[in-house]
Structure formats: structure tokens, C-alpha cells
């Protein structure tokens, strides 16, 4: 059910990736996202796949869990692959079925696209969401964006809003399930009927959900004010982030590994497929 | 004439609608076959006596709420079957949907299920889903409101304007109005003040007595089940630990302690008195009974 969503979930642990400074992880993730697009041929995509599997081992999160987290992107990757398979034209078709011709270039493209999407999702979630608690993540964002404070951007407030939003995702999911069950017990039928009927069946879910979300927000605001929350000015932290030498070394090493993608794409081998 | 007979017959049917719920070796596990697997109920095999109030009691995490959701097909048992009058609940989507109306389930803190514009419409939501005619809905809503103590002048108000206690009553009325044969109440009085508790539980018992429904009262308050239930089901770590009449269950305090439960305070007081040599019977479980007994004893002038 709703609870099975793992995308964006945090798995507590004590691996190297868990301990790495979250600010560095954000920067590494950005680097990773950019470097993925340098993979253009078979060697570089092979390297990318090995890299992502390596990251999985580094994070000590079981491959099974990570693969489960990929479920939501399976459809889009298959869809992209199919489109690329049939819409790429080359010189000699592999085979022709009526008006559809499949070229070897298309097969390569489809394969590369799947690897690209899956490694993007896996890489970013392992680097960031799976191994970084939401609180660390928002703290890191705040710290990285703090130069913007000079431009009067309310960085702290944005970070606080983000951490509150993240904090309430599981709560709201739980709440939604509770409301769905209660309305099911009153005979709401979500499974049958026309689309319009099913959409109408959502009203008894959404209204209570909004009502409770608003009342929760009010309660939270009052509770924060009672504890004298006034915003970022002069606020100290429980956990102060300090960059250690290990963090720097680990970051540089990972960055070097990521750059391997670029290196591989310049290797003088030709396997036919190239994006 | 024929019509009149028909309505009489229907009314009779309604009064005698005592459905039997039976659980056959039911187990329930959350997230089965994953590292997060958690056994909530283990091999429950029993049936609830029709037309009686069965109190379901147990320590936190003993599986009370899971049991409630199994009874009307919100949750599907991992193993075993749930039978309503001998028919299985989980045959197909249709049978499951039908069971929702036959077994009314009031969740814990049911206020959050209110959503309609007026109290009347909200109570009418269940019967409307059941496909009742407008006249019937009118009658069912009025009856449900009467039983739960929702005053007629509240009917046109928004449910969000009401006080906590009123919301609770409206929410419970919303389930009663579906006219279920079995009523499952998960902590219906949780979070109410003492007089609110008293009133809502008292009203639900009146409803049960007048209609002869099968009622399951889930609670963690020994005092409440002692006062209102005919039979008790004690759950312990997901198993049916004891299932008997209130007297029999309370006659063995040690066994209750094993299930991390204690006798009602008043029973403990009476047992204390008995241990000190005062001639009192052991089976006094409610304050009013104890009051009556003690008054009598004092009058006799010991």
C-alpha cells in the first residue's frame, strides 16, 4: 500500500556514505547528475553500472531494498526505451515488421536510456535520501545556501519549511490510510464504477485530510511559538556540521571515481552504439 | 393489508437479525515475507455469541485494533477465514463490500471521518452508500441520532462546528445508521471526559439491548468492559488468551496478570475486604453493585 513507497526514504546506518558530511553529499550528487550525462557509449555505461552497484555496497543497504525503490520509475524507463527502440533510425535495419523498422542504433539507445534513468535514480537516492536523514539534509541545504542570506533570501525559513514538510510525510500517509479505512467501513467503493464515480469517492477522503492537516499546522505553529521560536536569527544547533579531513578525502575520491565516466567515454573502442 | 403485514414482517426480521461472526484459525501478519514482518494475530479460532456484548480487552499491541479491521474485511487475514453467518467475507470484492454494511465498524477517534456539509448528510453517508431509499435514510438517520444522543437541532449544522463529544456521537451515528447486524466499537469512549464516557457507552448498550445486535466492545479499560460486557475476550500478544463470561474471566486474577491486565479497581477493593474477613461475594465488578452491597452491609450494622 502507500507505506511501501521507499523513494525518498531514509535507511539508518553507519556506512561511510552515512557518515559523510551531508553538504558534501549534496555537492557529490550534483556532480553525479552532471557526469551521468557524459556516458555516451558502451564502456562508459558499463562503468556507470559498476559505479552504481559499488555505491550500493558502500551504503550497506541491501540491493533488494534499492531495487524495490526503483519500482516507481520502471514504467517511465520502459516507456522511454520502447520509444527509442522504434524511433531511432540508422543505416541498416535489424529487421522490419510492416512499417516498423528496428535499427541496431535503436537497440543501443534503448539500453543506454534504461541504464541512464535507473542509475540516475539509484545514484541520487543512495548518495542522498537513503543515507541522509531528512534533518541532516535540510541543515546541509541551509548551510550551503547561507551565502544567499546576504541577498535577504530567508534561507532558514525555507529550510525549516522543508524539514517540517518532510517530517509530516509519513504522518500524512498514515492519516490518509486511516481515513480511507474509516470511509471504506462506511461503504465507500473505490474499486468499481466509472472514473467520475471513483473521483467522487475521493471527496470523503480529501476533506478530512485537509481539515486535519490544517489543524495539525495550527497546533504545530502554536507549539513552536510556545517554545519561543522566532526564526533563524541567533539560533544555535544541536549538531554543528564540521568538515573533517576524512570528509574531504572521501569526497575527492568519490569525485575521482565519478569522473571515470568521462574518461571511459574517451576510450578508443568502438562497439557500435553511441548516443 | 398485505403491505402492512410485509412491514411487520420486515420489522420482525430486523429485530431478530442476530448475525454470528466466526473466526477460523485466523492469523494476521503485517508486511508478510519482508524484514519488517510483524505478527499481529496468531491462530484465533472462536465465534462471538450473537445478541451479546463481547468485551475485547488486551494490553497495548495485543492485536485488538487489527482484530476489529479483520471483522468487516478492511484487512484480509494472512491465514484462516472470517465467516459471517457461515459465509466467508473474502470471496470477492462484492462480498467484501456487502460485509462492510453488515458489520459496522467504528474506528478509534472516529471524528476524523466527518466530511459532509451538515450533520444529517454525514450520518446519511453510510445508508446512502448502502443504496437505501430516501425515506429509509430519513428514518435510519433519525434513529441513529436518537440512539447516540445527537439532538435534532444539530442536524443542519456543519459537523466541524460541533464540540468534541458531539462530533464523536455524530461519527458513531454514521455507522449505526447503516443498520449493521454486528457492531464493532474500537474504544468508542477514548479521550472523552468521565460523564461523556458514561453517556456514550450507556447509549450504545441501550441500542444493543433494544435491537438485540451482536456488539464487540474493544477497550483497554477493565472498568468499562466489566460494566457493559456480557462476555470477555482477552487478547495476549496476538492470541486469544481467554474467552468466557465476565464472571469467569474475573474469577482468576492471576491469569489476567499474565496478560498484563488487572482486575477492575472495585473488584480488587471487594476482594481486599473479603481477605479481611468481611462477608462479601467475590463477583462484584461494578461500582453500582458494590455500592448496593456495601450499603446493605452497613445497614445491617456490622
Interface residues (C-beta under 8 A of the other chain):
Chain A: X175 X178 X179 X181 X182 X183 X184 X185 X186 X187 X188 X189 X191 X192 X203 X204 X207 X208 X211 X212
Chain B: X69 X72 X74 X93 X97 X100 X101 X104 X105 X106 X107 X110 X112 X113 X114 X115 X125 X126 X129 X130 X160 X174 X175 X178
